[in-house]
């Protein structure tokens, strides 16, 4: 176990804002949902279920799906869809050998004590159960991170302690999984440049708050303005469309 905090401070989830700025996250999760291939009668845990968009897709397979998330507002949105959604910390799940599969999309990179999360997932699975996930991998949003860190550094603020994500290489995450007792069937980085429907400003407003935690409003705005200026040459096209430099880590493993 590490002594890393469980979650980055300053990140607050609002279901309506997330749906407006980041609906593409669930849409792009369909590939990893197909990799899971849920079957009728299975019991599946959706870890970091968010507002339940993908949870609902999994449930249509005939599987019994339980969604868990640490954000109350997101869980309430999932419950409004009629889903079994619960507010739980992924670092210490209360389940013992209960699920045929654990699924996670675009969530695990927010959970900083990754060893605790992997151990919790392993404990939740039945013997032979599968773990299928996709999340930010090594190099994910590298340009965006560099721009934010540079904008902070220009004002004498170190961004190192504010960095909110865990973006492992396949080798790092394979070692973590195998140490916990998993057998890894497949693990790979998937470069996926992603068009941002509400632009980089919408993305930053949704995901970058930990970098700005505790700063006064004027300073926050100045950092964001500088980050946008730094990113414009590489991530905005001639028509004003923004693309995020996503790199995902996709994994399938068995208990």
DRENVEX-200105 format. One record per residue: z, x, y of N, C-alpha, C in turn. Coordinates in steps of 0.2 Angstrom, whole numbers, always signed. Layout:
BEGIN
+-------+-------+-------+-------+-------+-------+-------+-------+-------+
!  n.zz !  n.xx !  n.yy ! ca.zz ! ca.xx ! ca.yy !  c.zz !  c.xx !  c.yy !
+-------+-------+-------+-------+-------+-------+-------+-------+-------+
!     Z !     X !     Y !     Z !     X !     Y !     Z !     X !     Y !
...
+-------+-------+-------+-------+-------+-------+-------+-------+-------+
***
This chain:
BEGIN
+-------+-------+-------+-------+-------+-------+-------+-------+-------+
!  n.zz !  n.xx !  n.yy ! ca.zz ! ca.xx ! ca.yy !  c.zz !  c.xx !  c.yy !
+-------+-------+-------+-------+-------+-------+-------+-------+-------+
!    +0 !    +4 !    -6 !    +0 !    +0 !    +0 !    +0 !    +4 !    +6 !
!    -3 !    +2 !   +11 !    -3 !    +5 !   +18 !    +2 !    +2 !   +22 !
!    +3 !    +5 !   +28 !    +8 !    +2 !   +33 !    +4 !    -1 !   +39 !
!    -3 !    -3 !   +37 !    -7 !    -6 !   +42 !    -4 !   -13 !   +44 !
!    -5 !   -15 !   +50 !    -3 !   -22 !   +51 !    -8 !   -27 !   +48 !
!    -6 !   -33 !   +46 !   -10 !   -37 !   +42 !   -16 !   -40 !   +46 !
!   -15 !   -41 !   +52 !   -21 !   -44 !   +56 !   -21 !   -41 !   +63 !
!   -27 !   -41 !   +66 !   -27 !   -38 !   +73 !   -24 !   -42 !   +78 !
!   -20 !   -40 !   +83 !   -17 !   -44 !   +88 !   -23 !   -46 !   +93 !
!   -22 !   -52 !   +96 !   -26 !   -54 !  +101 !   -32 !   -59 !   +99 !
!   -33 !   -59 !   +92 !   -38 !   -63 !   +90 !   -36 !   -70 !   +88 !
!   -39 !   -75 !   +92 !   -37 !   -82 !   +91 !   -43 !   -86 !   +89 !
!   -43 !   -91 !   +84 !   -49 !   -94 !   +82 !   -48 !  -101 !   +84 !
!   -54 !  -103 !   +87 !   -55 !  -110 !   +89 !   -61 !  -113 !   +86 !
!   -60 !  -118 !   +82 !   -65 !  -121 !   +77 !   -72 !  -123 !   +81 !
!   -71 !  -126 !   +87 !   -76 !  -129 !   +91 !   -80 !  -123 !   +94 !
!   -77 !  -118 !   +97 !   -80 !  -112 !   +99 !   -84 !  -108 !   +94 !
!   -81 !  -108 !   +88 !   -84 !  -104 !   +83 !   -90 !  -107 !   +80 !
!   -90 !  -114 !   +80 !   -96 !  -118 !   +78 !  -102 !  -117 !   +83 !
!  -100 !  -116 !   +89 !  -105 !  -116 !   +95 !  -108 !  -109 !   +95 !
!  -104 !  -103 !   +94 !  -106 !   -97 !   +95 !  -108 !   -93 !   +88 !
!  -105 !   -96 !   +83 !  -106 !   -92 !   +76 !  -108 !   -96 !   +70 !
!  -111 !  -101 !   +71 !  -113 !  -105 !   +66 !  -118 !  -102 !   +61 !
!  -121 !   -96 !   +63 !  -125 !   -92 !   +59 !  -121 !   -89 !   +53 !
!  -115 !   -88 !   +54 !  -111 !   -84 !   +49 !  -111 !   -88 !   +42 !
!  -110 !   -94 !   +43 !  -110 !   -98 !   +36 !  -117 !   -99 !   +34 !
!  -122 !  -100 !   +38 !  -129 !  -100 !   +36 !  -131 !   -94 !   +32 !
!  -129 !   -88 !   +35 !  -131 !   -82 !   +31 !  -127 !   -81 !   +25 !
!  -122 !   -85 !   +24 !  -117 !   -84 !   +18 !  -120 !   -87 !   +12 !
!  -126 !   -91 !   +13 !  -129 !   -94 !    +7 !  -131 !   -89 !    +1 !
!  -133 !   -83 !    +3 !  -135 !   -78 !    -2 !  -129 !   -76 !    -6 !
!  -123 !   -75 !    -3 !  -118 !   -73 !    -7 !  -115 !   -79 !   -11 !
!  -116 !   -85 !    -8 !  -114 !   -91 !   -12 !  -118 !   -92 !   -18 !
!  -124 !   -90 !   -18 !  -129 !   -91 !   -24 !  -127 !   -85 !   -29 !
!  -124 !   -80 !   -27 !  -122 !   -74 !   -31 !  -116 !   -77 !   -35 !
!  -112 !   -81 !   -32 !  -106 !   -83 !   -35 !  -108 !   -88 !   -41 !
!  -113 !   -92 !   -39 !  -116 !   -97 !   -44 !  -110 !  -101 !   -47 !
!  -107 !  -105 !   -43 !  -101 !  -110 !   -45 !  -104 !  -115 !   -50 !
!   -99 !  -116 !   -55 !  -101 !  -121 !   -60 !   -96 !  -127 !   -60 !
!   -99 !  -133 !   -62 !   -94 !  -139 !   -63 !   -88 !  -137 !   -67 !
!   -83 !  -140 !   -65 !   -76 !  -139 !   -68 !   -73 !  -132 !   -67 !
!   -76 !  -128 !   -64 !   -72 !  -121 !   -62 !   -67 !  -123 !   -56 !
!   -62 !  -119 !   -56 !   -58 !  -119 !   -50 !   -59 !  -112 !   -46 !
!   -61 !  -113 !   -40 !   -63 !  -108 !   -36 !   -58 !  -107 !   -29 !
!   -57 !  -101 !   -27 !   -53 !  -100 !   -21 !   -58 !   -97 !   -16 !
!   -58 !  -101 !   -10 !   -62 !   -98 !    -5 !   -58 !   -95 !    +0 !
!   -58 !   -88 !    +0 !   -53 !   -84 !    +4 !   -56 !   -83 !   +11 !
!   -52 !   -85 !   +16 !   -55 !   -85 !   +23 !   -60 !   -90 !   +24 !
!   -58 !   -96 !   +23 !   -63 !  -102 !   +22 !   -66 !  -104 !   +29 !
!   -62 !  -102 !   +35 !   -64 !  -104 !   +41 !   -64 !  -112 !   +42 !
!   -70 !  -115 !   +45 !   -70 !  -122 !   +46 !   -72 !  -126 !   +40 !
!   -74 !  -122 !   +34 !   -75 !  -126 !   +28 !   -83 !  -127 !   +27 !
!   -87 !  -124 !   +31 !   -94 !  -125 !   +30 !   -97 !  -123 !   +23 !
!   -95 !  -117 !   +21 !   -97 !  -115 !   +15 !   -93 !  -117 !    +9 !
!   -87 !  -119 !   +11 !   -82 !  -122 !    +6 !   -85 !  -128 !    +3 !
!   -88 !  -132 !    +8 !   -91 !  -139 !    +6 !   -97 !  -138 !    +2 !
!  -101 !  -132 !    +3 !  -107 !  -131 !    -1 !  -105 !  -129 !    -8 !
!   -99 !  -125 !    -9 !   -97 !  -123 !   -15 !   -94 !  -130 !   -19 !
!   -91 !  -134 !   -16 !   -88 !  -140 !   -19 !   -94 !  -145 !   -22 !
!  -100 !  -144 !   -19 !  -105 !  -149 !   -21 !  -108 !  -147 !   -28 !
!  -106 !  -141 !   -30 !  -108 !  -138 !   -37 !  -104 !  -142 !   -42 !
!   -98 !  -146 !   -40 !   -94 !  -149 !   -45 !   -88 !  -145 !   -47 !
!   -87 !  -139 !   -44 !   -81 !  -135 !   -45 !   -76 !  -138 !   -40 !
!   -70 !  -137 !   -42 !   -64 !  -138 !   -38 !   -62 !  -132 !   -34 !
!   -63 !  -133 !   -27 !   -62 !  -128 !   -22 !   -56 !  -128 !   -18 !
!   -52 !  -123 !   -17 !   -47 !  -123 !   -13 !   -49 !  -118 !    -7 !
!   -48 !  -120 !    -1 !   -50 !  -115 !    +4 !   -43 !  -113 !    +8 !
!   -43 !  -107 !    +9 !   -37 !  -104 !   +13 !   -39 !  -100 !   +19 !
!   -35 !  -100 !   +24 !   -37 !   -96 !   +30 !   -30 !   -96 !   +34 !
!   -30 !   -90 !   +38 !   -23 !   -89 !   +42 !   -24 !   -93 !   +48 !
!   -29 !   -96 !   +50 !   -30 !   -99 !   +57 !   -29 !  -106 !   +56 !
!   -24 !  -109 !   +59 !   -22 !  -116 !   +59 !   -28 !  -121 !   +61 !
!   -31 !  -119 !   +67 !   -37 !  -123 !   +69 !   -43 !  -123 !   +65 !
!   -44 !  -118 !   +61 !   -50 !  -118 !   +57 !   -48 !  -122 !   +50 !
!   -42 !  -121 !   +48 !   -40 !  -125 !   +42 !   -40 !  -133 !   +44 !
!   -38 !  -135 !   +50 !   -38 !  -142 !   +51 !   -45 !  -144 !   +52 !
!   -50 !  -140 !   +54 !   -57 !  -142 !   +54 !   -60 !  -143 !   +47 !
!   -57 !  -138 !   +42 !   -59 !  -139 !   +35 !   -57 !  -145 !   +32 !
!   -50 !  -147 !   +34 !   -47 !  -153 !   +31 !   -51 !  -159 !   +34 !
!   -53 !  -159 !   +40 !   -57 !  -164 !   +42 !   -63 !  -166 !   +39 !
!   -66 !  -161 !   +35 !   -72 !  -162 !   +30 !   -70 !  -165 !   +24 !
!   -63 !  -166 !   +23 !   -61 !  -169 !   +16 !   -59 !  -164 !   +11 !
!   -59 !  -157 !   +13 !   -58 !  -152 !    +9 !   -50 !  -150 !    +8 !
!   -49 !  -147 !    +2 !   -42 !  -145 !    +1 !   -41 !  -138 !    +4 !
!   -39 !  -138 !   +10 !   -38 !  -132 !   +14 !   -31 !  -130 !   +16 !
!   -29 !  -124 !   +15 !   -22 !  -122 !   +16 !   -21 !  -116 !   +21 !
!   -16 !  -116 !   +25 !   -14 !  -110 !   +29 !   -10 !  -105 !   +25 !
!   -13 !  -100 !   +23 !   -10 !   -95 !   +19 !   -12 !   -88 !   +22 !
!    -8 !   -83 !   +20 !   -10 !   -76 !   +22 !   -13 !   -73 !   +15 !
!   -19 !   -70 !   +16 !   -22 !   -67 !   +10 !   -19 !   -61 !    +8 !
!   -15 !   -58 !   +12 !   -11 !   -52 !    +9 !    -6 !   -54 !    +4 !
!    -4 !   -60 !    +4 !    +2 !   -62 !    -1 !    +1 !   -69 !    -3 !
!    -5 !   -70 !    -7 !    -6 !   -77 !   -10 !    -1 !   -79 !   -15 !
!    +0 !   -86 !   -15 !    +5 !   -88 !   -20 !    +3 !   -90 !   -27 !
!    -3 !   -88 !   -28 !    -7 !   -90 !   -35 !    -6 !   -85 !   -40 !
!    -5 !   -87 !   -46 !    -4 !   -83 !   -52 !    -9 !   -85 !   -57 !
!   -14 !   -81 !   -58 !   -19 !   -82 !   -64 !   -22 !   -89 !   -64 !
!   -24 !   -92 !   -58 !   -25 !   -99 !   -57 !   -33 !  -100 !   -56 !
!   -37 !   -95 !   -54 !   -44 !   -97 !   -52 !   -49 !   -94 !   -57 !
!   -54 !   -97 !   -58 !   -60 !   -94 !   -62 !   -64 !   -89 !   -57 !
!   -63 !   -90 !   -51 !   -67 !   -86 !   -46 !   -64 !   -86 !   -39 !
!   -64 !   -80 !   -36 !   -62 !   -80 !   -29 !   -68 !   -78 !   -25 !
!   -70 !   -82 !   -20 !   -75 !   -81 !   -15 !   -73 !   -79 !    -8 !
!   -77 !   -75 !    -5 !   -75 !   -74 !    +2 !   -82 !   -72 !    +6 !
!   -83 !   -75 !   +12 !   -88 !   -73 !   +16 !   -86 !   -72 !   +23 !
!   -88 !   -66 !   +25 !   -87 !   -64 !   +33 !   -80 !   -64 !   +35 !
!   -75 !   -63 !   +30 !   -68 !   -63 !   +32 !   -64 !   -57 !   +30 !
!   -65 !   -53 !   +25 !   -61 !   -48 !   +23 !   -61 !   -42 !   +27 !
!   -66 !   -41 !   +32 !   -65 !   -36 !   +36 !   -60 !   -37 !   +42 !
!   -57 !   -43 !   +42 !   -52 !   -44 !   +47 !   -45 !   -43 !   +44 !
!   -45 !   -42 !   +38 !   -38 !   -41 !   +34 !   -37 !   -34 !   +33 !
!   -33 !   -31 !   +37 !   -32 !   -24 !   +38 !   -29 !   -20 !   +32 !
!   -24 !   -23 !   +29 !   -21 !   -20 !   +23 !   -25 !   -22 !   +17 !
!   -31 !   -19 !   +16 !   -35 !   -21 !   +11 !   -33 !   -20 !    +4 !
!   -28 !   -15 !    +3 !   -25 !   -14 !    -4 !   -21 !   -20 !    -6 !
!   -17 !   -23 !    -1 !   -13 !   -29 !    -2 !   -18 !   -35 !    -4 !
!   -23 !   -36 !    +0 !   -27 !   -41 !    -1 !   -31 !   -41 !    -8 !
!   -33 !   -35 !   -10 !   -37 !   -35 !   -16 !   -32 !   -36 !   -22 !
!   -25 !   -34 !   -21 !   -20 !   -35 !   -26 !   -19 !   -42 !   -27 !
!   -19 !   -46 !   -21 !   -17 !   -53 !   -21 !   -23 !   -57 !   -24 !
!   -29 !   -55 !   -23 !   -35 !   -58 !   -26 !   -35 !   -57 !   -34 !
!   -33 !   -51 !   -36 !   -33 !   -49 !   -43 !   -28 !   -54 !   -46 !
!   -22 !   -55 !   -43 !   -17 !   -59 !   -46 !   -18 !   -66 !   -46 !
!   -23 !   -68 !   -42 !   -25 !   -75 !   -41 !   -30 !   -77 !   -47 !
!   -33 !   -73 !   -50 !   -38 !   -74 !   -54 !   -36 !   -74 !   -62 !
!   -39 !   -79 !   -65 !   -38 !   -79 !   -73 !   -41 !   -73 !   -76 !
!   -38 !   -70 !   -81 !   -42 !   -65 !   -85 !   -49 !   -66 !   -86 !
!   -53 !   -61 !   -84 !   -60 !   -62 !   -84 !   -63 !   -66 !   -78 !
!   -59 !   -68 !   -74 !   -62 !   -71 !   -68 !   -66 !   -67 !   -63 !
!   -70 !   -69 !   -59 !   -74 !   -65 !   -55 !   -72 !   -66 !   -47 !
!   -74 !   -60 !   -44 !   -73 !   -60 !   -37 !   -80 !   -58 !   -34 !
!   -82 !   -63 !   -29 !   -88 !   -62 !   -26 !   -87 !   -62 !   -18 !
!   -89 !   -57 !   -15 !   -88 !   -57 !    -8 !   -93 !   -54 !    -4 !
!   -94 !   -55 !    +3 !   -98 !   -52 !    +7 !   -94 !   -51 !   +14 !
!   -94 !   -45 !   +17 !   -90 !   -44 !   +23 !   -93 !   -38 !   +27 !
!   -90 !   -37 !   +32 !   -93 !   -31 !   +36 !   -92 !   -24 !   +32 !
!   -97 !   -21 !   +32 !   -97 !   -14 !   +28 !   -98 !    -8 !   +33 !
!   -98 !    -2 !   +30 !   -98 !    +4 !   +34 !  -105 !    +3 !   +39 !
!  -104 !    +4 !   +45 !  -109 !    +4 !   +50 !  -110 !    -3 !   +53 !
!  -106 !    -8 !   +51 !  -107 !   -14 !   +54 !  -105 !   -14 !   +61 !
!  -109 !   -18 !   +65 !  -109 !   -18 !   +73 !  -107 !   -11 !   +76 !
!  -110 !    -6 !   +73 !  -108 !    +1 !   +76 !  -110 !    +1 !   +83 !
!  -116 !    -1 !   +85 !  -118 !    -1 !   +92 !  -113 !    -5 !   +97 !
!  -111 !   -11 !   +95 !  -107 !   -15 !   +98 !  -100 !   -12 !   +99 !
!   -97 !    -9 !   +94 !   -91 !    -6 !   +94 !   -91 !    +0 !   +99 !
!   -96 !    +4 !   +98 !   -97 !   +10 !  +102 !   -97 !    +8 !  +110 !
!  -101 !    +3 !  +111 !  -101 !    +1 !  +118 !   -94 !    -1 !  +121 !
!   -91 !    -5 !  +117 !   -84 !    -8 !  +119 !   -79 !    -2 !  +120 !
!   -79 !    +3 !  +115 !   -75 !    +8 !  +115 !   -76 !   +13 !  +121 !
!   -83 !   +14 !  +123 !   -85 !   +18 !  +129 !   -83 !   +14 !  +135 !
!   -83 !    +8 !  +136 !   -81 !    +4 !  +142 !   -74 !    +4 !  +143 !
!   -70 !    +4 !  +137 !   -63 !    +5 !  +138 !   -61 !   +12 !  +140 !
!   -64 !   +17 !  +137 !   -62 !   +24 !  +138 !   -64 !   +26 !  +145 !
!   -69 !   +23 !  +148 !   -71 !   +24 !  +155 !   -65 !   +22 !  +160 !
!   -61 !   +18 !  +157 !   -55 !   +16 !  +162 !   -48 !   +19 !  +159 !
!   -49 !   +24 !  +155 !   -43 !   +27 !  +153 !   -39 !   +24 !  +147 !
!   -43 !   +19 !  +144 !   -39 !   +15 !  +139 !   -42 !   +17 !  +132 !
!   -38 !   +19 !  +127 !   -40 !   +21 !  +121 !   -41 !   +15 !  +116 !
!   -47 !   +14 !  +113 !   -48 !    +9 !  +109 !   -46 !   +10 !  +102 !
!   -44 !   +16 !  +100 !   -43 !   +17 !   +93 !   -38 !   +12 !   +90 !
!   -32 !   +11 !   +93 !   -27 !    +7 !   +91 !   -29 !    +0 !   +91 !
!   -34 !    -2 !   +95 !   -36 !    -9 !   +96 !   -42 !   -11 !   +91 !
!   -44 !    -6 !   +87 !   -50 !    -8 !   +83 !   -48 !   -13 !   +78 !
!   -51 !   -18 !   +77 !   -48 !   -24 !   +73 !   -51 !   -25 !   +66 !
!   -55 !   -20 !   +64 !   -59 !   -22 !   +58 !   -59 !   -16 !   +53 !
!   -60 !   -18 !   +46 !   -60 !   -13 !   +41 !   -67 !   -14 !   +38 !
!   -71 !    -8 !   +39 !   -78 !    -8 !   +37 !   -79 !    -3 !   +32 !
!   -78 !    -4 !   +26 !   -78 !    +2 !   +21 !   -85 !    +3 !   +18 !
!   -86 !    +9 !   +16 !   -92 !   +11 !   +12 !   -91 !    +8 !    +5 !
!   -97 !    +7 !    +1 !   -96 !    +5 !    -6 !   -92 !    +9 !   -10 !
!   -92 !   +16 !    -9 !   -87 !   +20 !   -13 !   -80 !   +19 !   -12 !
!   -78 !   +18 !    -5 !   -71 !   +17 !    -4 !   -69 !   +10 !    -7 !
!   -73 !    +5 !    -6 !   -71 !    -2 !    -8 !   -71 !    -2 !   -16 !
!   -76 !    +1 !   -19 !   -76 !    +2 !   -27 !   -69 !    +5 !   -29 !
!   -67 !   +10 !   -26 !   -61 !   +14 !   -28 !   -55 !    +9 !   -27 !
!   -55 !    +5 !   -22 !   -49 !    +0 !   -20 !   -49 !    -5 !   -26 !
!   -55 !    -8 !   -28 !   -55 !   -13 !   -33 !   -53 !   -10 !   -40 !
!   -56 !    -4 !   -41 !   -54 !    -2 !   -48 !   -47 !    +0 !   -49 !
!   -44 !    +3 !   -43 !   -37 !    +4 !   -43 !   -33 !    -2 !   -45 !
!   -35 !    -8 !   -42 !   -32 !   -14 !   -43 !   -33 !   -17 !   -50 !
!   -38 !   -14 !   -54 !   -39 !   -17 !   -60 !   -45 !   -21 !   -61 !
!   -50 !   -21 !   -56 !   -56 !   -24 !   -57 !   -61 !   -20 !   -60 !
!   -66 !   -23 !   -63 !   -72 !   -20 !   -66 !   -78 !   -22 !   -61 !
!   -81 !   -17 !   -58 !   -86 !   -19 !   -53 !   -93 !   -19 !   -56 !
!   -96 !   -25 !   -55 !  -103 !   -26 !   -58 !  -108 !   -24 !   -53 !
!  -107 !   -25 !   -47 !  -112 !   -23 !   -41 !  -108 !   -23 !   -35 !
!  -110 !   -18 !   -31 !  -108 !   -17 !   -24 !  -113 !   -13 !   -20 !
!  -115 !   -16 !   -14 !  -120 !   -13 !   -10 !  -119 !   -15 !    -3 !
!  -122 !   -10 !    +1 !  -123 !   -12 !    +9 !  -129 !   -15 !   +10 !
!  -129 !   -20 !   +14 !  -135 !   -24 !   +15 !  -136 !   -25 !   +23 !
!  -140 !   -20 !   +26 !  -142 !   -21 !   +33 !  -145 !   -28 !   +35 !
!  -142 !   -31 !   +40 !  -144 !   -37 !   +41 !  -144 !   -39 !   +49 !
!  -149 !   -36 !   +53 !  -149 !   -38 !   +60 !  -149 !   -45 !   +61 !
!  -145 !   -48 !   +65 !  -144 !   -55 !   +66 !  -145 !   -57 !   +73 !
!  -149 !   -62 !   +73 !  -150 !   -65 !   +80 !  -144 !   -69 !   +82 !
!  -142 !   -68 !   +88 !  -136 !   -72 !   +91 !  -138 !   -78 !   +95 !
!  -137 !   -84 !   +93 !  -139 !   -90 !   +96 !  -137 !   -91 !  +103 !
!  -131 !   -88 !  +105 !  -128 !   -89 !  +112 !  -127 !   -82 !  +115 !
!  -131 !   -77 !  +112 !  -131 !   -71 !  +115 !  -125 !   -66 !  +114 !
!  -126 !   -60 !  +117 !  -120 !   -55 !  +115 !  -114 !   -58 !  +119 !
!  -114 !   -61 !  +125 !  -108 !   -63 !  +128 !  -104 !   -68 !  +124 !
!  -108 !   -73 !  +120 !  -105 !   -77 !  +116 !  -102 !   -74 !  +110 !
!  -105 !   -69 !  +107 !  -102 !   -65 !  +101 !   -96 !   -62 !  +104 !
!   -96 !   -58 !  +109 !   -90 !   -55 !  +112 !   -84 !   -59 !  +113 !
!   -86 !   -65 !  +116 !   -80 !   -70 !  +117 !   -77 !   -73 !  +111 !
!   -81 !   -73 !  +105 !   -79 !   -75 !   +99 !   -75 !   -70 !   +95 !
!   -77 !   -64 !   +95 !   -75 !   -59 !   +90 !   -71 !   -53 !   +93 !
!   -72 !   -51 !  +100 !   -70 !   -45 !  +102 !   -63 !   -45 !  +106 !
!   -60 !   -51 !  +105 !   -53 !   -51 !  +109 !   -48 !   -46 !  +108 !
!   -48 !   -43 !  +101 !   -43 !   -38 !  +100 !   -43 !   -32 !  +105 !
!   -50 !   -30 !  +106 !   -51 !   -24 !  +111 !   -48 !   -26 !  +118 !
!   -47 !   -32 !  +120 !   -46 !   -34 !  +126 !   -38 !   -36 !  +127 !
!   -35 !   -36 !  +121 !   -28 !   -39 !  +121 !   -24 !   -36 !  +126 !
!   -20 !   -40 !  +130 !   -15 !   -38 !  +135 !   -18 !   -35 !  +142 !
!   -25 !   -35 !  +142 !   -28 !   -33 !  +149 !   -28 !   -39 !  +154 !
!   -28 !   -37 !  +160 !   -28 !   -43 !  +165 !   -36 !   -45 !  +165 !
!   -37 !   -51 !  +168 !   -43 !   -54 !  +168 !   -49 !   -50 !  +171 !
!   -47 !   -47 !  +177 !   -52 !   -43 !  +180 !   -54 !   -37 !  +176 !
!   -49 !   -34 !  +173 !   -51 !   -28 !  +169 !   -55 !   -30 !  +162 !
!   -53 !   -36 !  +159 !   -57 !   -39 !  +154 !   -64 !   -40 !  +156 !
!   -65 !   -43 !  +161 !   -72 !   -44 !  +163 !   -76 !   -38 !  +165 !
!   -73 !   -33 !  +168 !   -76 !   -27 !  +169 !   -78 !   -23 !  +163 !
!   -74 !   -23 !  +158 !   -75 !   -20 !  +151 !   -81 !   -23 !  +148 !
!   -81 !   -30 !  +148 !   -86 !   -34 !  +145 !   -93 !   -33 !  +148 !
!   -93 !   -33 !  +155 !   -99 !   -32 !  +159 !  -102 !   -25 !  +157 !
!   -98 !   -20 !  +157 !  -100 !   -13 !  +155 !  -103 !   -13 !  +148 !
!  -100 !   -16 !  +143 !  -102 !   -16 !  +136 !  -109 !   -19 !  +136 !
!  -110 !   -25 !  +139 !  -116 !   -28 !  +139 !  -122 !   -24 !  +142 !
!  -120 !   -20 !  +148 !  -125 !   -16 !  +151 !  -127 !   -10 !  +146 !
!  -122 !    -8 !  +142 !  -123 !    -2 !  +138 !  -128 !    -5 !  +132 !
!  -127 !   -11 !  +130 !  -130 !   -14 !  +124 !  -137 !   -16 !  +125 !
!  -138 !   -18 !  +132 !  -145 !   -21 !  +133 !  -151 !   -17 !  +131 !
!  -151 !   -11 !  +132 !  -157 !    -7 !  +130 !  -159 !    -7 !  +122 !
!  -153 !    -8 !  +118 !  -154 !    -7 !  +111 !  -154 !   -14 !  +107 !
!  -151 !   -19 !  +110 !  -150 !   -25 !  +106 !  -152 !   -31 !  +110 !
!  -155 !   -31 !  +115 !  -158 !   -36 !  +119 !  -166 !   -35 !  +119 !
!  -170 !   -40 !  +117 !  -177 !   -39 !  +118 !  -180 !   -41 !  +125 !
!  -186 !   -41 !  +125 !  -190 !   -42 !  +132 !  -189 !   -49 !  +134 !
!  -188 !   -54 !  +129 !  -187 !   -61 !  +131 !  -180 !   -63 !  +132 !
!  -175 !   -58 !  +132 !  -168 !   -59 !  +133 !  -164 !   -61 !  +127 !
!  -167 !   -61 !  +121 !  -164 !   -63 !  +115 !  -160 !   -57 !  +112 !
!  -154 !   -58 !  +110 !  -149 !   -53 !  +108 !  -149 !   -53 !  +100 !
!  -148 !   -47 !   +97 !  -147 !   -46 !   +90 !  -141 !   -42 !   +89 !
!  -137 !   -44 !   +84 !  -131 !   -40 !   +82 !  -133 !   -35 !   +76 !
!  -131 !   -29 !   +76 !  -132 !   -24 !   +71 !  -128 !   -25 !   +65 !
!  -129 !   -30 !   +62 !  -124 !   -31 !   +56 !  -126 !   -27 !   +50 !
!  -121 !   -25 !   +46 !  -122 !   -22 !   +40 !  -116 !   -25 !   +35 !
!  -118 !   -28 !   +30 !  -114 !   -32 !   +26 !  -112 !   -28 !   +19 !
!  -106 !   -28 !   +17 !  -105 !   -26 !   +10 !  -104 !   -31 !    +5 !
!  -108 !   -31 !    +0 !  -109 !   -37 !    -5 !  -106 !   -34 !   -11 !
!  -102 !   -38 !   -14 !   -98 !   -36 !   -20 !   -97 !   -41 !   -26 !
!   -98 !   -40 !   -32 !   -96 !   -44 !   -37 !   -92 !   -40 !   -42 !
!   -86 !   -42 !   -44 !   -82 !   -39 !   -49 !   -78 !   -44 !   -53 !
!   -75 !   -41 !   -59 !   -72 !   -45 !   -63 !   -65 !   -43 !   -65 !
!   -60 !   -47 !   -66 !   -53 !   -46 !   -67 !   -53 !   -43 !   -74 !
+-------+-------+-------+-------+-------+-------+-------+-------+-------+
***
